[in-house]
Amino acid sequence: MAAKKSKGTLVLLHGLGGSSEDWAGAAKLLEKDFTVRALDLPGSPRGAGQAAGFEPEPLARWVLGEIGKEPVLLAGHSLGGRVAGEAAALEPERVLALALVSPLGSAPYGLTDRLKWMAMSRRAVIESVPESSLRNAAGYGFAVDGPGRAAFVARTVAARTGPRREEVVQAIEKLVDGVLAARPLAERLRGTSMPLLLVTGTRDPLAPAEDLRAILSARKDAKFLELPGIGHYALLEDPPRLAAALRDFFADA
């Protein structure tokens, strides 16, 4: 995806179990101001690339290898936010500005949250549940029951029941384990200085505001935005509102 007139290259990373399609609505709006590249991460339903592992660091190194040598604007959602933050920590000179939308792993996970994430991501569980339960699970985290949610659930069910289902389900388990084992973003981003935007929804159960505020303790200069009435999937629940926030932030960065 590219704009005719570019003010910089904006790389977008999707979340756990998602794909570059999740960014389609927001990307179309952002293409008016930026050259937009929405990547499909290794282990995702549409991901063809291979990383050295499923932890944030090898995924971030894969992203850095994909974007080229020129510095970019970088935005990531959910798992993609964790990977984007890792890329910025590894090679900060290559990230002009960073936006994290409901990133996973902002703060250390407690025992209850670890057990919840592990229960939701185990291959045996995903493969054994009926399609109705899979649809309900795929929709968890949405606060807005609109076309974005319906499309995401449909893509998720198709990926987890389609020809690559074993590969996709295995990757989900490994990706979750990688996030749980990694150092929190609040630690990784300490000492970085690129402009930073943190975004979450007021109804996000997976990356709530209190988790993102841990990053603010390390990066007190970061901008913090809570979207009223939005859950974990701002890019699908309200693409225009998120695109506007990202455009304003990156234009000023």
Disulfide bonds with the S-S distance in Angstrom:
none
